[in-house]
Amino acid sequence: IFGVATAISITLFQTTRGLNPTGAVDMPTAIALGVLPDLATLGLPQISVFPTQGRCSFVDSWHDKRSGGRLHIGVDIVGPIGLAIYAVTDGTITKMYGAESKLSGNAFRLTAADATYFFYAHLDSFAPGIAVGSAVKAGQIVGYMGSTGNAGGNSHLHFEIHPGGGDPVNPYPIVKAVDACHVTEVLPQP
């Protein structure tokens, strides 16, 4: 719909705001432009760090049907086995599951100060020192992408958000707001 000049203007705006310079009006750009309200205004939790870094992809699969009559209550971020997985916020590891867990495989809960928890599943392995009770900082490596549990042999991170420790919300718009699938450098560690 828009021409080259518009794409250049959008890219310049994105670059000056520290956004991913796509040249398109994606969700973070629309929020920065004031076209969409920010997540806090909508009453949704925010994350400061994308859950992984490197070549990856994800789509909105909220409530897609799964085996056994279940509904998908997360977002699957697809990437290669071994890709670093990051804490999306400061918090504490409050629960862990091992590879023997049939659904989640290697998984954990990261709980923030407001009781919101973030569920990470299908990890290949946990980062050294990660255990129940571990305090972590946003951007800290907490594990590595894998295909454990019922991942069907497809390497990905299943990621859920439970505000205040309650029912899950669709994490797609929250994750999309900090999308870093284009960033290939490992984050500096806290």
Backbone as a printed PyTorch tensor [residue, N CA C, xyz], in Angstrom:
tensor([[[  0.8350,  -1.1840,   0.0000],
         [  0.0000,   0.0000,   0.0000],
         [  0.8800,   1.2470,   0.0000]],

        [[  1.9360,   1.2340,   0.8310],
         [  2.8050,   2.4000,   0.9300],
         [  3.9980,   2.2440,   0.0060]],

        [[  4.5930,   3.3530,  -0.3560],
         [  5.7380,   3.3350,  -1.2520],
         [  7.0580,   3.2830,  -0.5210]],

        [[  8.1140,   3.3810,  -1.3040],
         [  9.4700,   3.3070,  -0.7920],
         [  9.7510,   4.4330,   0.2040]],

        [[  9.2890,   5.6260,  -0.0810],
         [  9.5360,   6.7600,   0.8200],
         [  8.9160,   6.5290,   2.1960]],

        [[  7.7300,   5.9290,   2.2260],
         [  7.0810,   5.6290,   3.5080],
         [  7.8860,   4.5890,   4.2760]],

        [[  8.3280,   3.5370,   3.5890],
         [  9.1290,   2.4950,   4.2360],
         [ 10.4250,   3.0810,   4.7970]],

        [[ 11.0440,   3.9860,   4.0600],
         [ 12.2730,   4.6330,   4.5380],
         [ 11.9800,   5.4730,   5.7820]],

        [[ 10.8860,   6.2090,   5.7630],
         [ 10.5020,   7.0320,   6.9200],
         [ 10.2270,   6.1690,   8.1440]],

        [[  9.5230,   5.0650,   7.9380],
         [  9.2290,   4.1530,   9.0560],
         [ 10.5250,   3.5720,   9.6030]],

        [[ 11.4290,   3.1580,   8.7190],
         [ 12.7140,   2.6000,   9.1510],
         [ 13.5040,   3.6250,   9.9560]],

        [[ 13.5230,   4.8590,   9.5120],
         [ 14.2170,   5.9300,  10.2330],
         [ 13.5910,   6.1390,  11.6150]],

        [[ 12.2640,   6.1790,  11.6800],
         [ 11.5590,   6.3170,  12.9560],
         [ 11.9270,   5.1570,  13.8840]],

        [[ 11.8860,   3.9230,  13.3540],
         [ 12.2050,   2.7490,  14.1630],
         [ 13.6340,   2.8150,  14.6830]],

        [[ 14.5550,   3.2040,  13.8260],
         [ 15.9590,   3.2770,  14.2180],
         [ 16.1670,   4.3060,  15.3280]],

        [[ 15.5440,   5.4690,  15.2070],
         [ 15.7190,   6.5080,  16.2310],
         [ 15.0680,   6.1240,  17.5560]],

        [[ 14.0800,   5.2450,  17.5190],
         [ 13.4040,   4.7950,  18.7440],
         [ 13.9910,   3.4950,  19.2960]],

        [[ 15.0130,   2.9480,  18.6440],
         [ 15.6200,   1.6990,  19.1060],
         [ 14.7700,   0.4800,  18.8190]],

        [[ 13.8940,   0.5840,  17.8280],
         [ 13.0290,  -0.5360,  17.4430],
         [ 13.6820,  -1.3330,  16.3210]],

        [[ 13.1760,  -2.5370,  16.0930],
         [ 13.6390,  -3.3610,  14.9850],
         [ 13.3080,  -2.6260,  13.6810]],

        [[ 14.3110,  -2.2380,  12.8870],
         [ 14.0550,  -1.4530,  11.6730],
         [ 13.5170,  -2.2950,  10.5160]],

        [[ 12.2320,  -2.5970,  10.5490],
         [ 11.6130,  -3.4530,   9.5320],
         [ 11.0850,  -2.6740,   8.3360]],

        [[ 10.8290,  -1.3940,   8.5250],
         [ 10.2190,  -0.6080,   7.4590],
         [  8.7170,  -0.7840,   7.3810]],

        [[  8.1680,  -1.5770,   8.2940],
         [  6.7190,  -1.8200,   8.3400],
         [  6.1930,  -1.3970,   9.7070]],

        [[  4.9290,  -1.0600,   9.7740],
         [  4.3190,  -0.6720,  11.0450],
         [  3.8840,  -1.9420,  11.7710]],

        [[  4.8510,  -2.5300,  12.5180],
         [  4.5600,  -3.7040,  13.3290],
         [  4.0190,  -3.2340,  14.6840]],

        [[  3.7510,  -4.1880,  15.5920],
         [  3.1430,  -3.8240,  16.8720],
         [  3.9940,  -2.8350,  17.6810]],

        [[  5.2990,  -3.0850,  17.8800],
         [  6.0720,  -2.1110,  18.6580],
         [  6.0760,  -0.7150,  18.0280]],

        [[  6.1180,  -0.6610,  16.7040],
         [  6.1040,   0.6350,  16.0210],
         [  4.7550,   1.3240,  16.2020]],

        [[  3.6780,   0.5650,  16.0820],
         [  2.3350,   1.1340,  16.2600],
         [  2.1600,   1.6800,  17.6710]],

        [[  2.7090,   0.9830,  18.6640],
         [  2.6420,   1.4660,  20.0500],
         [  3.4540,   2.7530,  20.1830]],

        [[  4.6730,   2.7650,  19.6060],
         [  5.5230,   3.9590,  19.6780],
         [  4.8860,   5.1480,  18.9680]],

        [[  4.1510,   4.8890,  17.8940],
         [  3.4600,   5.9510,  17.1640],
         [  2.1940,   6.4220,  17.8720]],

        [[  1.7380,   5.6480,  18.8650],
         [  0.5060,   5.9840,  19.5680],
         [ -0.7430,   5.4950,  18.8610]],

        [[ -0.5760,   4.6510,  17.8440],
         [ -1.7160,   4.0950,  17.1110],
         [ -2.3920,   3.0040,  17.9440]],

        [[ -1.5960,   2.2640,  18.7120],
         [ -2.1050,   1.2320,  19.6210],
         [ -1.7150,   1.6040,  21.0440]],

        [[ -2.5510,   1.2590,  22.0230],
         [ -2.1580,   1.5040,  23.4120],
         [ -1.0450,   0.5380,  23.8070]],

        [[ -0.2320,   0.9270,  24.7880],
         [  0.7980,   0.0030,  25.2240],
         [  0.1670,  -1.1180,  26.0490]],

        [[  0.9430,  -2.1670,  26.2840],
         [  0.4160,  -3.3570,  26.9630],
         [ -0.0770,  -3.0430,  28.3710]],

        [[  0.6240,  -2.1630,  29.0840],
         [  0.2110,  -1.8210,  30.4490],
         [ -1.1720,  -1.1810,  30.4500]],

        [[ -1.4500,  -0.3270,  29.4730],
         [ -2.7650,   0.3080,  29.3640],
         [ -3.8500,  -0.7390,  29.1630]],

        [[ -3.5080,  -1.8100,  28.4650],
         [ -4.4590,  -2.8980,  28.2280],
         [ -4.5570,  -3.8530,  29.4170]],

        [[ -3.7690,  -3.6130,  30.4640],
         [ -3.7900,  -4.4720,  31.6410],
         [ -3.0040,  -5.7630,  31.4580]],

        [[ -2.1270,  -5.8020,  30.4650],
         [ -1.3290,  -7.0010,  30.2070],
         [  0.0640,  -6.8420,  30.7950]],

        [[  0.6500,  -7.9540,  31.2460],
         [  2.0260,  -7.8680,  31.7350],
         [  2.9590,  -7.4910,  30.5830]],

        [[  4.0940,  -6.9430,  30.9330],
         [  5.1110,  -6.6290,  29.9380],
         [  6.3750,  -7.3910,  30.2790]],

        [[  7.1600,  -7.6870,  29.2680],
         [  8.4610,  -8.3050,  29.4860],
         [  9.5070,  -7.3670,  28.9000]],

        [[ 10.6870,  -7.3800,  29.5000],
         [ 11.7260,  -6.4670,  29.0290],
         [ 12.7160,  -7.1410,  28.0950]],

        [[ 12.6910,  -8.4760,  28.0530],
         [ 13.6330,  -9.2300,  27.2320],
         [ 12.8700, -10.3010,  26.4640]],

        [[ 13.2010, -10.4780,  25.1950],
         [ 12.6430, -11.5660,  24.3930],
         [ 13.1930, -12.8820,  24.9480]],

        [[ 12.3930, -13.9680,  24.9480],
         [ 12.8310, -15.2140,  25.5830],
         [ 14.0360, -15.9030,  24.9480]],

        [[ 14.4090, -15.5340,  23.7310],
         [ 15.5710, -16.1500,  23.0890],
         [ 16.2260, -15.1310,  22.1690]],

        [[ 17.3710, -15.4580,  21.6700],
         [ 18.1000, -14.5690,  20.7780],
         [ 18.5960, -15.4090,  19.6130]],

        [[ 18.3950, -14.9620,  18.4080],
         [ 18.8910, -15.6960,  17.2480],
         [ 17.7860, -15.9710,  16.2550]],

        [[ 18.1400, -16.6550,  15.2000],
         [ 17.1670, -16.9600,  14.1530],
         [ 16.0430, -17.8120,  14.7330]],

        [[ 14.8410, -17.2760,  14.7040],
         [ 13.6860, -17.9840,  15.2460],
         [ 12.4350, -17.4690,  14.5550]],

        [[ 11.3210, -18.0940,  14.8610],
         [ 10.0370, -17.6420,  14.3160],
         [  8.9330, -18.0490,  15.2780]],

        [[  7.8110, -17.3350,  15.2040],
         [  6.6550, -17.6850,  16.0220],
         [  5.4210, -17.0580,  15.4090]],

        [[  4.2840, -17.6990,  15.6750],
         [  2.9930, -17.2010,  15.2020],
         [  2.0090, -17.2570,  16.3630]],

        [[  0.8890, -16.5910,  16.2070],
         [ -0.1550, -16.6130,  17.2350],
         [ -0.9250, -17.9250,  17.1190]],

        [[ -0.6650, -18.8410,  18.0460],
         [ -1.3450, -20.1430,  18.0380],
         [ -2.2270, -20.3150,  19.2790]],

        [[ -2.6060, -19.1900,  19.8960],
         [ -3.4380, -19.2030,  21.0970],
         [ -4.7220, -19.9810,  20.8350]],

        [[ -4.9920, -20.9400,  21.6930],
         [ -6.1910, -21.7800,  21.6830],
         [ -6.3140, -22.6840,  20.4560]],

        [[ -5.2170, -22.9020,  19.7230],
         [ -5.2430, -23.9380,  18.6860],
         [ -5.4680, -25.2740,  19.3780]],

        [[ -6.1470, -26.1780,  18.6950],
         [ -6.4390, -27.4960,  19.2730],
         [ -5.1640, -28.3320,  19.3640]],

        [[ -5.0520, -29.0590,  20.4750],
         [ -3.9430, -29.9720,  20.7160],
         [ -4.5130, -31.3450,  21.0370]],

        [[ -3.6410, -32.3360,  21.1250],
         [ -4.0800, -33.7090,  21.3990],
         [ -4.8170, -33.7850,  22.7310]],

        [[ -5.7010, -34.7510,  22.8500],
         [ -6.4410, -34.9630,  24.0850],
         [ -7.4740, -33.8940,  24.3760]],

        [[ -7.8680, -33.1150,  23.3780],
         [ -8.8770, -32.0830,  23.5690],
         [ -8.3600, -30.8170,  24.2370]],

        [[ -7.0370, -30.7300,  24.4070],
         [ -6.4500, -29.5360,  25.0350],
         [ -6.4210, -28.3690,  24.0500]],

        [[ -6.3180, -27.1750,  24.5980],
         [ -6.1070, -25.9720,  23.7950],
         [ -4.7000, -25.4480,  24.0700]],

        [[ -4.0740, -24.8970,  23.0650],
         [ -2.7290, -24.3430,  23.2280],
         [ -2.8230, -23.0360,  24.0030]],

        [[ -2.0990, -22.9490,  25.1090],
         [ -2.1860, -21.7570,  25.9610],
         [ -0.8420, -21.0240,  26.0410]],

        [[ -0.0960, -21.1060,  24.9710],
         [  1.1860, -20.4180,  24.9370],
         [  1.5250, -19.9950,  23.5300]],

        [[  2.7660, -19.5990,  23.3630],
         [  3.3090, -19.3100,  22.0350],
         [  4.5330, -20.2030,  21.8760]],

        [[  4.6770, -20.7980,  20.7060],
         [  5.8310, -21.6420,  20.4160],
         [  6.8200, -20.8400,  19.5770]],

        [[  8.0100, -20.6540,  20.1250],
         [  9.0720, -19.9370,  19.4250],
         [ 10.0150, -20.9990,  18.8760]],

        [[ 10.0380, -21.1310,  17.5630],
         [ 10.7830, -22.1910,  16.8920],
         [ 12.2040, -21.7250,  16.6050]],

        [[ 13.1690, -22.5760,  16.9520],
         [ 14.5740, -22.2710,  16.7000],
         [ 15.4010, -23.5320,  16.8570]],

        [[ 16.7010, -23.4440,  16.6190],
         [ 17.5550, -24.6300,  16.6820],
         [ 17.8260, -25.0990,  18.1120]],

        [[ 18.0490, -26.3930,  18.2480],
         [ 18.4380, -26.9490,  19.5490],
         [ 19.6970, -26.2290,  20.0220]],

        [[ 19.6960, -25.8690,  21.2890],
         [ 20.8570, -25.2290,  21.8930],
         [ 20.8340, -23.7150,  21.8930]],

        [[ 19.8360, -23.1080,  21.2380],
         [ 19.7260, -21.6450,  21.2350],
         [ 19.4950, -21.1700,  22.6730]],

        [[ 20.2000, -20.1270,  23.0980],
         [ 20.0810, -19.6270,  24.4760],
         [ 18.6600, -19.1410,  24.7600]],

        [[ 18.1660, -19.4710,  25.9520],
         [ 16.8550, -19.0370,  26.4430],
         [ 17.1110, -18.0880,  27.6180]],

        [[ 16.3870, -16.9570,  27.6340],
         [ 16.6270, -15.9050,  28.6160],
         [ 15.4580, -15.7070,  29.5740]],

        [[ 15.7910, -15.2430,  30.7870],
         [ 14.7650, -14.7660,  31.7190],
         [ 14.1810, -13.4960,  31.1160]],

        [[ 12.8550, -13.4180,  31.0410],
         [ 12.1990, -12.2530,  30.4330],
         [ 12.0290, -11.1010,  31.4150]],

        [[ 12.2420, -11.3860,  32.6920],
         [ 12.1070, -10.3800,  33.7370],
         [ 12.9070, -10.8440,  34.9470]],

        [[ 13.1160,  -9.9810,  35.9040],
         [ 13.7270, -10.3940,  37.1660],
         [ 12.7320, -11.2790,  37.9020]],

        [[ 13.2210, -12.2900,  38.5950],
         [ 12.3230, -13.1520,  39.3490],
         [ 13.0480, -14.3260,  39.9630]],

        [[ 12.2530, -15.3290,  40.3300],
         [ 12.7570, -16.5240,  40.9940],
         [ 12.2420, -17.7590,  40.2790]],

        [[ 13.0970, -18.7610,  40.1450],
         [ 12.6620, -20.0440,  39.5910],
         [ 11.8740, -20.7420,  40.6970]],

        [[ 10.5770, -20.9750,  40.4760],
         [  9.7190, -21.5110,  41.5390],
         [  9.2980, -22.9570,  41.3180]],

        [[  9.4870, -23.4830,  40.1290],
         [  9.1290, -24.8760,  39.8680],
         [  9.9460, -25.3510,  38.6780]],

        [[ 10.3580, -26.6290,  38.7270],
         [ 11.1000, -27.2090,  37.6070],
         [ 10.5590, -28.5990,  37.3040]],

        [[ 10.6280, -28.9560,  36.0510],
         [ 10.1990, -30.2700,  35.5720],
         [ 11.3590, -30.8680,  34.7940]],

        [[ 11.5340, -32.1870,  34.9130],
         [ 12.6130, -32.8580,  34.2030],
         [ 12.1710, -33.4010,  32.8590]],

        [[ 13.1300, -33.9360,  32.1310],
         [ 12.8760, -34.4560,  30.7860],
         [ 11.8290, -35.5630,  30.7890]],

        [[ 11.6390, -36.2180,  31.9310],
         [ 10.6520, -37.3070,  32.0060],
         [  9.2100, -36.8030,  31.9840]],

        [[  9.0120, -35.5120,  32.1730],
         [  7.6620, -34.9500,  32.1150],
         [  7.1410, -35.0910,  30.6890]],

        [[  6.0630, -35.8430,  30.5180],
         [  5.5780, -36.2010,  29.1780],
         [  5.1180, -35.0130,  28.3480]],

        [[  4.4940, -34.0170,  28.9720],
         [  4.0260, -32.8680,  28.1980],
         [  5.1230, -31.8240,  28.0080]],

        [[  5.6660, -31.3450,  29.1000],
         [  6.5770, -30.1980,  29.0170],
         [  8.0340, -30.5530,  28.8030]],

        [[  8.4300, -31.7730,  29.1690],
         [  9.8540, -32.0830,  29.1520],
         [ 10.5700, -31.1770,  30.1380]],

        [[ 11.8220, -30.8490,  29.8570],
         [ 12.5620, -29.9200,  30.7200],
         [ 11.8460, -28.5770,  30.6990]],

        [[ 11.4210, -28.1240,  31.8650],
         [ 10.6160, -26.9000,  31.9300],
         [ 10.7830, -26.2520,  33.3010]],

        [[ 10.3930, -24.9890,  33.3790],
         [ 10.4230, -24.2980,  34.6670],
         [  9.4450, -23.1400,  34.6700]],

        [[  9.1640, -22.6610,  35.8880],
         [  8.3840, -21.4380,  36.0940],
         [  9.3260, -20.3660,  36.6090]],

        [[  9.2380, -19.2000,  35.9840],
         [  9.9320, -18.0120,  36.4640],
         [  8.8530, -17.0960,  37.0250]],

        [[  8.9210, -16.8110,  38.3260],
         [  7.8880, -16.0060,  38.9770],
         [  8.4360, -14.6240,  39.3240]],

        [[  7.7000, -13.5980,  38.8890],
         [  8.0740, -12.2030,  39.1440],
         [  7.5560, -11.7680,  40.5150]],

        [[  7.9600, -10.5910,  40.9540],
         [  7.5790, -10.0650,  42.2700],
         [  6.0710,  -9.9320,  42.4340]],

        [[  5.3290,  -9.6950,  41.3460],
         [  3.8690,  -9.5330,  41.4390],
         [  3.1130, -10.8580,  41.3190]],

        [[  3.8250, -11.9830,  41.4170],
         [  3.2820, -13.3480,  41.3340],
         [  2.9830, -13.7940,  39.9070]],

        [[  3.1690, -12.9260,  38.9170],
         [  3.0260, -13.3620,  37.5240],
         [  4.1010, -14.3990,  37.2620]],

        [[  3.6900, -15.5160,  36.6380],
         [  4.7370, -16.4750,  36.2930],
         [  4.7600, -16.7530,  34.8030]],

        [[  5.9590, -17.0940,  34.3680],
         [  6.2640, -17.3720,  32.9730],
         [  6.7060, -18.8270,  32.9080]],

        [[  6.0220, -19.6090,  32.0830],
         [  6.3140, -21.0360,  31.9700],
         [  7.0890, -21.2780,  30.6870]],

        [[  8.2400, -21.9130,  30.8120],
         [  9.1250, -22.2350,  29.6940],
         [  9.1710, -23.7600,  29.5700]],

        [[  8.9500, -24.3160,  28.3860],
         [  8.9320, -25.7760,  28.2370],
         [  9.7110, -26.2470,  27.0090]],

        [[ 10.0440, -27.5280,  27.0240],
         [ 10.7290, -28.2760,  25.9570],
         [ 12.2160, -27.9500,  25.8620]],

        [[ 12.8170, -27.4320,  26.9380],
         [ 14.2320, -27.0810,  26.9060],
         [ 15.1050, -28.3160,  26.7060]],

        [[ 16.2110, -28.1410,  25.9990],
         [ 17.1970, -29.2050,  25.8620],
         [ 17.8850, -29.4120,  27.2080]],

        [[ 18.2230, -28.2940,  27.8590],
         [ 18.8590, -28.3550,  29.1750],
         [ 18.6890, -27.0120,  29.8820]],

        [[ 18.9640, -27.0320,  31.1790],
         [ 18.9290, -25.8160,  31.9910],
         [ 20.3420, -25.2210,  32.0400]],

        [[ 20.4430, -23.9260,  32.2130],
         [ 21.7520, -23.2890,  32.3670],
         [ 22.3500, -23.7060,  33.7130]],

        [[ 23.6770, -23.7410,  33.8150],
         [ 24.3090, -24.0890,  35.0930],
         [ 23.8170, -23.1730,  36.2150]],

        [[ 23.5410, -23.7770,  37.3660],
         [ 23.1160, -23.0180,  38.5340],
         [ 21.6260, -22.7460,  38.6200]],

        [[ 20.8630, -23.1070,  37.5930],
         [ 19.4160, -22.8750,  37.6280],
         [ 18.7600, -24.0050,  38.4150]],

        [[ 18.0630, -23.6370,  39.4870],
         [ 17.3840, -24.6000,  40.3520],
         [ 16.2180, -23.8770,  41.0130]],

        [[ 15.3080, -24.6440,  41.6090],
         [ 14.2060, -24.0230,  42.3410],
         [ 14.8090, -23.1250,  43.4260]],

        [[ 14.3280, -21.8940,  43.4880],
         [ 14.8330, -20.9180,  44.4450],
         [ 15.8780, -19.9720,  43.8720]],

        [[ 16.3770, -20.2690,  42.6640],
         [ 17.3750, -19.3860,  42.0450],
         [ 16.7570, -18.0350,  41.7090]],

        [[ 17.4280, -16.9660,  42.1110],
         [ 17.0310, -15.6200,  41.6880],
         [ 17.7020, -15.3610,  40.3470]],

        [[ 16.9340, -14.8480,  39.3870],
         [ 17.4870, -14.5590,  38.0660],
         [ 17.1680, -13.1170,  37.6790]],

        [[ 17.9760, -12.5860,  36.7970],
         [ 17.8060, -11.2240,  36.2890],
         [ 17.3420, -11.2840,  34.8420]],

        [[ 16.5640, -10.3000,  34.4300],
         [ 16.1320, -10.2100,  33.0360],
         [ 17.3620, -10.2590,  32.1350]],

        [[ 17.3070, -11.1180,  31.1170],
         [ 18.4130, -11.2610,  30.1820],
         [ 19.4020, -12.3460,  30.5430]],

        [[ 19.2720, -12.9290,  31.7300],
         [ 20.1710, -14.0090,  32.1420],
         [ 19.8250, -15.2830,  31.3900]],

        [[ 20.8370, -16.0220,  30.9320],
         [ 20.5880, -17.3120,  30.2830],
         [ 20.0980, -18.2910,  31.3420]],

        [[ 18.9340, -18.8940,  31.0920],
         [ 18.3320, -19.8330,  32.0420],
         [ 18.2420, -21.2450,  31.4710]],

        [[ 18.4740, -21.4000,  30.1850],
         [ 18.4050, -22.7180,  29.5700],
         [ 18.7090, -22.6380,  28.0920]],

        [[ 18.4430, -23.7850,  27.4260],
         [ 18.7470, -23.8950,  26.0010],
         [ 17.6000, -24.5900,  25.2860]],

        [[ 17.2490, -24.0650,  24.1240],
         [ 16.1090, -24.5700,  23.3590],
         [ 16.2910, -26.0480,  23.0220]],

        [[ 15.1500, -26.7710,  23.0580],
         [ 15.2030, -28.1960,  22.7670],
         [ 13.8930, -28.7310,  22.2490]],

        [[ 13.7420, -30.0420,  22.3950],
         [ 12.5300, -30.7130,  21.9030],
         [ 12.0920, -31.8100,  22.8610]],

        [[ 12.2740, -31.5860,  24.1750],
         [ 11.8820, -32.5910,  25.1640],
         [ 10.3680, -32.5710,  25.3750]],

        [[  9.8560, -33.5980,  26.0390],
         [  8.4120, -33.6950,  26.2760],
         [  7.6760, -34.0130,  24.9900]],

        [[  6.4950, -33.4290,  24.8300],
         [  5.6730, -33.7320,  23.6490],
         [  5.9260, -32.7490,  22.5000]],

        [[  7.1510, -32.3160,  22.3460],
         [  7.4930, -31.3430,  21.2980],
         [  7.4430, -31.9520,  19.9010]],

        [[  7.2560, -33.2550,  19.8170],
         [  7.1280, -33.8990,  18.5090],
         [  8.3940, -33.8500,  17.6790]],

        [[  9.5430, -33.7520,  18.3410],
         [ 10.8000, -33.7070,  17.6080],
         [ 11.1080, -32.3510,  17.0010]],

        [[ 10.2440, -31.3680,  17.2610],
         [ 10.4470, -30.0220,  16.7190],
         [ 11.0450, -29.1300,  17.7990]],

        [[ 12.2490, -28.6700,  17.5800],
         [ 12.9220, -27.8180,  18.5520],
         [ 12.2020, -26.4730,  18.6540]],

        [[ 11.7300, -26.1650,  19.8550],
         [ 11.0680, -24.8810,  20.0880],
         [ 10.9420, -24.6150,  21.5830]],

        [[ 10.6500, -23.3720,  21.9110],
         [ 10.3350, -22.9800,  23.2820],
         [  8.8390, -22.7470,  23.3630]],

        [[  8.1590, -23.4930,  24.2230],
         [  6.7540, -23.2140,  24.5300],
         [  6.7930, -22.2220,  25.6860]],

        [[  6.1080, -21.0770,  25.5310],
         [  6.1900, -19.9890,  26.5000],
         [  4.7940, -19.5270,  26.8780]],

        [[  4.4990, -19.5160,  28.1860],
         [  3.1960, -19.0770,  28.7040],
         [  3.3880, -17.9120,  29.6730]],

        [[  2.3220, -17.1060,  29.8170],
         [  2.3060, -16.0130,  30.7960],
         [  1.0310, -16.1270,  31.6240]],

        [[  1.1950, -16.1600,  32.9690],
         [  0.0810, -16.2820,  33.9150],
         [  0.0980, -15.0590,  34.8410]],

        [[ -0.6230, -13.9720,  34.4930],
         [ -0.6160, -12.7630,  35.3290],
         [ -1.0800, -13.0470,  36.7580]],

        [[ -0.3280, -12.5490,  37.7160],
         [ -0.6890, -12.7240,  39.1210],
         [ -0.7660, -14.1730,  39.5590]],

        [[ -0.2030, -15.0910,  38.7790],
         [ -0.2440, -16.5150,  39.1050],
         [ -1.5410, -17.1860,  38.7100]],

        [[ -2.4030, -16.4870,  37.9820],
         [ -3.7110, -17.0240,  37.6040],
         [ -3.7390, -17.6620,  36.2300]],

        [[ -4.8930, -17.5530,  35.5930],
         [ -5.0930, -18.1470,  34.2780],
         [ -4.1530, -17.5160,  33.2550]],

        [[ -3.7710, -18.2950,  32.2410],
         [ -2.8740, -17.7530,  31.2250],
         [ -3.5690, -16.7300,  30.3320]],

        [[ -2.7630, -15.8300,  29.7840],
         [ -3.2300, -14.8940,  28.7600],
         [ -2.4470, -15.1950,  27.4880]],

        [[ -2.9860, -14.7610,  26.3650],
         [ -2.2950, -14.9670,  25.1000],
         [ -0.9540, -14.2230,  25.1410]],

        [[  0.1580, -14.9580,  25.1060],
         [  1.4570, -14.2920,  25.1940],
         [  1.9240, -13.6660,  23.8830]],

        [[  1.2530, -13.9880,  22.7780],
         [  1.7350, -13.5280,  21.4720],
         [  1.9530, -12.0130,  21.4030]],

        [[  0.9570, -11.1760,  21.7470],
         [  1.2050,  -9.7330,  21.6150],
         [  2.2870,  -9.2260,  22.5660]],

        [[  2.4420,  -9.8800,  23.6960],
         [  3.4510,  -9.4770,  24.6770],
         [  4.8430,  -9.8130,  24.1550]],

        [[  4.9770, -11.0230,  23.6090],
         [  6.2510, -11.4560,  23.0430],
         [  6.5590, -10.6680,  21.7660]],

        [[  5.5410, -10.4510,  20.9480],
         [  5.7310,  -9.7210,  19.6850],
         [  6.2370,  -8.3040,  19.9330]],

        [[  5.8430,  -7.7060,  21.0480],
         [  6.2600,  -6.3360,  21.3650],
         [  7.7650,  -6.2190,  21.5840]],

        [[  8.4420,  -7.3290,  21.8990],
         [  9.8950,  -7.3100,  22.1030],
         [ 10.6030,  -8.3020,  21.1790]],

        [[  9.9610,  -8.6700,  20.0770],
         [ 10.4880,  -9.6540,  19.1210],
         [ 11.9620,  -9.3950,  18.8160]],

        [[ 12.7790, -10.4280,  19.0220],
         [ 14.2110, -10.3070,  18.7310],
         [ 14.7020, -11.4880,  17.9040]],

        [[ 13.8290, -12.0890,  17.1080],
         [ 14.2400, -13.2230,  16.2760],
         [ 15.3100, -12.8260,  15.2570]],

        [[ 15.4670, -11.5400,  15.0190],
         [ 16.4710, -11.0590,  14.0630],
         [ 17.8280, -10.7990,  14.7230]],

        [[ 17.8960, -10.8120,  16.0490],
         [ 19.1340, -10.4920,  16.7660],
         [ 19.9130, -11.7770,  17.0000]],

        [[ 21.1450, -11.8160,  16.5260],
         [ 21.9150, -13.0560,  16.6320],
         [ 23.0050, -13.0120,  17.6980]],

        [[ 23.2860, -11.8450,  18.2540],
         [ 24.3140, -11.7530,  19.2900],
         [ 23.7380, -12.1960,  20.6330]],

        [[ 24.5400, -12.9280,  21.3980],
         [ 24.1230, -13.3350,  22.7400],
         [ 24.1120, -12.0990,  23.6290]],

        [[ 23.0770, -11.9740,  24.4550],
         [ 22.9840, -10.8270,  25.3660],
         [ 24.1180, -10.8580,  26.3820]],

        [[ 24.6480,  -9.6870,  26.7600],
         [ 25.6240,  -9.6470,  27.8570],
         [ 24.9460, -10.1940,  29.1140]],

        [[ 25.6590, -10.9750,  29.8870],
         [ 25.0550, -11.6100,  31.0540],
         [ 25.1280, -10.7120,  32.2800]],

        [[ 23.9820, -10.6560,  33.0250],
         [ 23.9440,  -9.8100,  34.2350],
         [ 24.8980, -10.3200,  35.3030]]])
